[in-house]
Every structure is written in C-alpha cells, then in structure tokens.
Amino acid sequence: MKKCPDCGMVIANQAIRCPKCKYTFTSADEGDAGAEAVVTPQAAAVSAAATGKSDKVAGIMPMIEVNKDNVDTYYEQLKAAVVKRKTEFDHFIDFLENRTSWLTAPADIKGELACEKGLLIRSVAVTKQLLRIKDTIMPQLDEESAIIIGLFHEVGKVGIEGKPLFIQEESSSLSSASSALGLSFSSRLSTSSASSTSYSINNKLVYMSVGVRSLFLVSQYMLLSDDEAQAISYAAECDGIDGCLSPYTLILSTALKMQETIYEKPDMINGYSFTTYTPKD
C-alpha cells in the first residue's frame, strides 16, 4: 500500500491516480513521497501530441490559432492523445462523427463561428487554451481529463441523433452586416460561406441547457469523474454553482472565456497585440 502525498489517503501500490483528490503518481513518488514530481514519459507524450509542443519551444506555450483549414489536423492530434480511456472515447467519437452534426455544426447562431465547422473549431481551440493554462499553472491535473472536457464541453450543440440543435437556412441575399462579418473574419477562419448561411434553433428538441445536454450525451458513452461532470455542465454558467468550482471547471471556464472574448475576435487580438503561434511543418 502507499499514501497519497496530497490528501494522505492509503491506496494500492499499483494505483496511478488517487480516487479522492485525483493526484497522479509519478516515478518520484515510489521512493520518496516528498520528492519533486516528475512528468512520466507517457504523460509527456500525451501533452506533446495534444498541445503541439516540442523541446524547441521554451517558456509558456503561445496560443495556436485554430481555423477552418487546420482544425482537422489539430482535432486528430487531440484524439490520438487519449490513451487511457481510448475504447470508450473512440465509441463516443464514432457516434458523434457518424450519427450527429459534430463535424459540420456551427458554434452559435450569431457571431464569428456561426458557420460550418464552427463548433469543431471552438471545441478544439478551447481545448488548446485549456491545455495551455493547465500546463502553465496546474500541471498536476490530468491531461486526458483536460482533453475530454475541452472537446466535449459544448457537444450538446449537436442536438441528438436525427435532431440537430441548429437548423441551416440558406439566404438568397447578403445583408450588409453579414458581408462585413465575412470580410473581417475570413482571413482568420476562412468561412466565406458564413455570410450567406444563417441558422435557427430546432424547436422540436426537448429543451436543455448546453451543459446539461453535453453531459447527457457524453455520459452515455464515457464514465466521467465528478470533476469532469461539473466542468462539462457548468463551464459556460459557473456563476450558477456559487463559487464551488473544481480546478477543472475553473480552468475550462477561463479557457472558454479567453477563446470567445479574445481569440475569436480579430479586433481584440490586433488592438491588444495578442499573438498566436503557427507551427511549421
């Protein structure tokens, strides 16, 4: 038996994660519980695949721009980084990709990502933001949990099988507002079709908040921890839980706000000199 250095719980020697406080054991814990924690090779590989980091990039990882042209590549990287729960994760991904609008749905009915693939762009970008924050200030949090809650925190926006949340409506003419949006945002997300397409909410769906519907969908395929369930349910509405946020909910909510209020707005990026990193092939 061994003792968790964070909460003191006694657990089996072969356990890699404390069931109480979610502390992840490393090789440093085997001989000396007070030794400095090190990142295992497996965890390092997961982090590198998910964030696109390498030994050549030092310091805090800059934000990687996610757009319509590169989102598929980054999405595949994130999927490949899930190894401990690969079977259940892959089953859910198969459901999403083949039986819902996951790969094509917009993120919203208005705004910069009210376009084809908008939801996937938002989900991948938020996950990148989340991993960036986690690796900087909370590296002890589980990498795969971060990927799962990042990718699936808004998955409820696909609706359910056979009933998408967003209904596409083709416009016969372009409004001046739409034209302005298409021109200002096409350079970053390459969504020229967004200005000629609009979306409405499908009123045939039973109403649920996005967080609740997301949890409803994910939990049918994956066994979630309470931290993951709270993060998915309340990331966009964390004020509703009176400040009782788990660390996962806190960093996911922060990542979501950063993405929506800064990195999806070219004027904000340019006005405050926020920078993004484009990895070279």
DOZAMI-211807 format. One line per field, with one value per residue (C-alpha): residue number from 1; x, y, z; residue in one letter. Coordinates in Angstrom, 1 decimal. Each point is the difference from the previous one (the first is absolute). Layout:
N
k: NUM ...
u: X ...
v: Y ...
w: Z ...
r: A ...
This chain:
281
k: 1 2 3 4 5 6 7 8 9 10 11 12 13 14 15 16 17 18 19 20 21 22 23 24 25 26 27 28 29 30 31 32 33 34 35 36 37 38 39 40 41 42 43 44 45 46 47 48 49 50 51 52 53 54 55 56 57 58 59 60 61 62 63 64 65 66 67 68 69 70 71 72 73 74 75 76 77 78 79 80 81 82 83 84 85 86 87 88 89 90 91 92 93 94 95 96 97 98 99 100 101 102 103 104 105 106 107 108 109 110 111 112 113 114 115 116 117 118 119 120 121 122 123 124 125 126 127 128 129 130 131 132 133 134 135 136 137 138 139 140 141 142 143 144 145 146 147 148 149 150 151 152 153 154 155 156 157 158 159 160 161 162 163 164 165 166 167 168 169 170 171 172 173 174 175 176 177 178 179 180 181 182 183 184 185 186 187 188 189 190 191 192 193 194 195 196 197 198 199 200 201 202 203 204 205 206 207 208 209 210 211 212 213 214 215 216 217 218 219 220 221 222 223 224 225 226 227 228 229 230 231 232 233 234 235 236 237 238 239 240 241 242 243 244 245 246 247 248 249 250 251 252 253 254 255 256 257 258 259 260 261 262 263 264 265 266 267 268 269 270 271 272 273 274 275 276 277 278 279 280 281
u: 0.0 1.1 -1.2 -1.1 2.4 -2.9 -2.9 1.6 -2.4 1.5 -0.5 1.4 3.6 -1.0 -2.4 1.1 -2.6 -1.4 -3.8 -0.6 2.1 0.9 3.7 2.0 2.9 3.4 3.2 1.2 -2.7 1.2 3.1 -0.7 -3.5 1.6 2.2 -0.7 -2.6 1.2 -2.0 -0.1 1.0 -3.6 -1.4 2.6 -1.0 -3.6 0.7 2.2 -2.5 -2.9 1.7 2.4 2.9 3.6 3.3 0.7 -2.8 1.0 -2.0 -3.8 -1.6 -1.6 -3.5 -0.2 -2.4 -2.8 -1.9 -2.0 3.2 1.9 -2.7 -0.2 3.8 -0.2 -3.2 1.8 3.0 -2.4 -1.8 3.3 1.1 -2.8 1.5 -1.2 -3.7 0.4 -2.7 -2.9 1.4 0.1 -3.5 -1.3 2.0 -1.4 -3.5 0.7 1.7 -2.4 -3.4 -0.1 1.0 3.2 2.4 -2.1 -2.2 0.5 1.0 -2.8 -2.8 1.8 3.6 3.3 -0.5 -3.6 1.3 0.7 2.5 -0.3 -0.7 3.0 2.2 -1.2 0.3 3.6 1.1 -1.4 1.8 3.2 -0.6 -0.8 3.1 2.1 -1.5 0.3 3.6 0.9 -1.7 -1.5 2.2 -1.1 -3.4 -0.7 0.8 -2.6 -2.7 0.9 -0.3 -3.4 -1.6 1.5 -1.2 -3.5 -1.0 -2.3 -0.7 -3.7 -0.2 -0.2 -3.5 -0.8 0.1 -2.4 -0.8 2.8 -0.2 0.8 -2.0 1.7 -1.8 1.4 -0.3 -0.8 1.8 2.7 -0.7 2.6 0.7 0.6 2.3 2.0 0.3 1.1 2.7 1.3 0.2 0.8 3.7 0.1 -2.6 -0.5 -3.7 -1.2 -3.2 -1.0 -1.2 -2.6 -1.2 -2.0 -1.1 -3.0 -0.7 -1.9 -3.2 -0.7 2.7 -0.8 1.5 3.3 2.8 3.1 1.9 -2.8 -0.4 3.7 0.2 -3.0 1.7 3.5 -1.2 -1.7 3.4 2.6 0.4 0.7 1.5 -1.9 2.5 -0.5 -3.8 0.0 2.3 -2.1 -3.2 1.0 2.9 -2.1 -2.2 2.4 -1.7 -2.9 2.0 0.8 3.8 0.3 2.1 2.3 3.4 -1.1 -3.1 2.0 2.6 -2.6 -2.2 3.1 1.1 -3.5 -0.2 3.5 -1.0 -3.3 0.9 3.6 1.1 -3.2 0.1 2.7 -0.6 0.8 3.1 1.3 -1.0 1.8 2.8 -0.9 2.1 -0.7 2.5 -0.2 2.2 2.1 -0.2
v: 0.0 3.6 3.4 2.9 2.9 2.5 -1.2 -2.9 -2.7 -3.5 -1.8 -3.0 0.1 -0.5 3.0 2.8 2.5 0.8 -0.6 2.7 3.0 -1.1 0.3 -1.9 -2.0 0.2 -1.8 2.5 -1.1 -3.7 0.7 3.3 1.6 3.4 -0.1 2.4 -1.4 -0.8 -0.5 -3.6 -0.7 -1.0 3.2 2.0 -1.7 0.7 3.7 0.4 -1.6 2.0 3.4 -0.2 0.8 -1.0 0.5 2.8 2.1 1.4 1.9 0.4 -1.5 2.7 -0.5 -2.1 1.5 -2.4 0.6 -1.8 -1.0 -1.6 -1.1 -3.6 -0.4 1.2 -2.0 -3.2 0.9 0.4 -3.3 -1.8 1.3 -1.9 -3.4 -1.0 0.2 -0.6 -2.6 2.0 3.2 -1.5 -1.4 3.5 1.6 -2.6 0.9 3.7 -0.1 -2.5 0.7 3.7 3.4 0.1 0.6 2.7 1.7 3.8 1.0 2.7 1.4 3.4 1.2 -1.0 -3.8 -0.1 -2.0 -3.5 -1.7 2.8 -2.4 -2.1 3.1 1.3 -3.4 -0.6 3.6 -0.1 -3.3 1.6 3.0 -2.4 -2.1 3.2 1.3 -3.4 -0.5 3.4 0.3 -3.5 -2.6 -2.6 -0.2 -3.0 0.6 -2.3 1.5 3.4 -1.2 -1.7 3.0 2.4 -1.9 -0.8 2.9 1.3 -3.3 0.4 2.5 -2.9 -0.7 -3.8 -2.6 1.0 3.4 2.6 3.0 2.4 0.1 1.4 2.6 1.2 3.7 1.3 3.2 1.4 2.6 2.7 -1.3 -3.5 1.3 2.0 -3.1 -2.2 2.5 0.7 -3.6 -2.0 0.7 -1.8 -2.8 -0.3 -0.1 1.9 -2.0 1.2 3.3 -1.8 -2.5 0.5 -2.3 -0.3 -2.2 -3.2 0.4 -3.8 -0.8 -0.3 3.0 -0.5 2.4 -0.7 -1.2 -2.4 -1.4 -0.4 -2.0 -2.0 -1.0 -0.6 -2.1 -2.5 -1.1 1.1 -0.5 3.5 1.1 2.5 2.7 -0.7 0.0 3.3 1.6 -1.1 1.0 3.4 1.3 2.7 0.6 -0.3 2.8 -2.4 -2.1 2.7 -0.1 -3.7 -0.6 -3.0 0.9 -1.6 2.2 3.0 -0.4 -1.2 3.1 2.2 -1.6 0.4 3.7 0.6 -1.7 1.7 3.5 0.2 -2.6 0.0 3.8 1.3 3.6 -1.1 -1.9 3.0 2.6 -1.6 -1.7 -3.5 -2.4 -3.5 -2.7 -1.8 -3.2 -0.6 -3.3
w: 0.0 -0.5 1.3 -2.3 0.7 -0.5 2.1 2.0 -1.3 0.1 -3.3 -1.9 -1.3 -3.6 0.0 -2.3 1.2 3.5 -0.1 2.5 -1.1 -3.5 0.7 -2.8 1.3 -1.7 0.3 2.6 2.3 0.2 2.1 1.7 0.4 0.5 -3.1 -2.8 -2.4 -3.5 -3.2 -1.1 -3.7 -0.7 1.4 -1.9 -3.2 0.5 0.8 -3.1 -2.3 1.3 0.2 -2.9 2.4 -0.6 1.8 -2.5 1.5 3.4 2.6 0.0 -3.1 -2.2 -1.3 -3.1 -2.5 -0.9 -3.2 -2.7 -1.9 2.9 2.4 -1.3 0.6 3.6 0.6 -1.0 2.3 3.0 -0.8 -0.2 3.4 1.8 0.9 3.5 -1.0 -3.7 -0.4 1.5 -1.5 -3.5 0.3 0.9 -2.9 -2.4 1.1 -0.3 -3.4 -1.7 1.6 0.9 -1.5 2.2 -3.0 -1.7 2.6 0.8 3.5 0.2 -2.1 0.0 0.1 -1.4 0.2 -1.3 -2.9 -1.1 2.3 2.5 2.9 -0.8 -0.3 3.4 1.7 -1.3 0.7 3.6 0.6 -1.2 2.3 2.9 -0.4 -0.3 3.3 1.7 -1.0 1.3 3.4 0.8 -1.6 2.6 -1.6 -2.2 -3.7 -1.4 2.2 -1.3 -3.6 0.6 1.8 -2.5 -3.1 1.4 2.1 -2.8 -1.7 0.9 -2.8 -2.5 1.5 -0.1 -2.7 -2.8 1.6 -0.3 2.3 -2.8 -3.2 -3.0 -2.0 -3.4 -0.6 -3.5 0.5 2.3 2.6 0.5 3.5 -1.3 -2.7 2.5 2.2 -2.8 -1.1 3.4 1.1 -3.2 0.4 3.3 -0.4 -3.7 0.4 -3.1 -0.1 3.5 -1.5 -2.2 2.5 3.2 2.7 2.3 3.1 -0.6 2.1 -0.3 2.6 3.7 1.6 2.0 0.6 -2.1 3.0 1.1 -3.5 -0.4 3.2 -1.1 -3.2 1.3 3.0 -2.2 -1.3 2.5 3.8 1.3 3.3 2.0 -0.9 -3.7 0.3 1.8 -2.6 -2.9 1.6 1.3 -2.1 -1.6 3.1 2.9 1.9 0.6 2.4 2.5 -0.4 0.9 -3.1 -0.4 -1.5 -3.3 -0.2 0.8 -2.7 -2.6 0.7 -0.3 -3.2 -1.5 1.0 -1.5 -3.2 -0.5 1.2 -1.4 -2.5 -2.1 -0.4 -2.4 1.3 3.5 -1.1 -2.0 2.5 2.9 -1.9 1.0 -2.0 -1.4 -1.0 -3.3 0.2 -3.1 -1.8
r: M K K C P D C G M V I A N Q A I R C P K C K Y T F T S A D E G D A G A E A V V T P Q A A A V S A A A T G K S D K V A G I M P M I E V N K D N V D T Y Y E Q L K A A V V K R K T E F D H F I D F L E N R T S W L T A P A D I K G E L A C E K G L L I R S V A V T K Q L L R I K D T I M P Q L D E E S A I I I G L F H E V G K V G I E G K P L F I Q E E S S S L S S A S S A L G L S F S S R L S T S S A S S T S Y S I N N K L V Y M S V G V R S L F L V S Q Y M L L S D D E A Q A I S Y A A E C D G I D G C L S P Y T L I L S T A L K M Q E T I Y E K P D M I N G Y S F T T Y T P K D
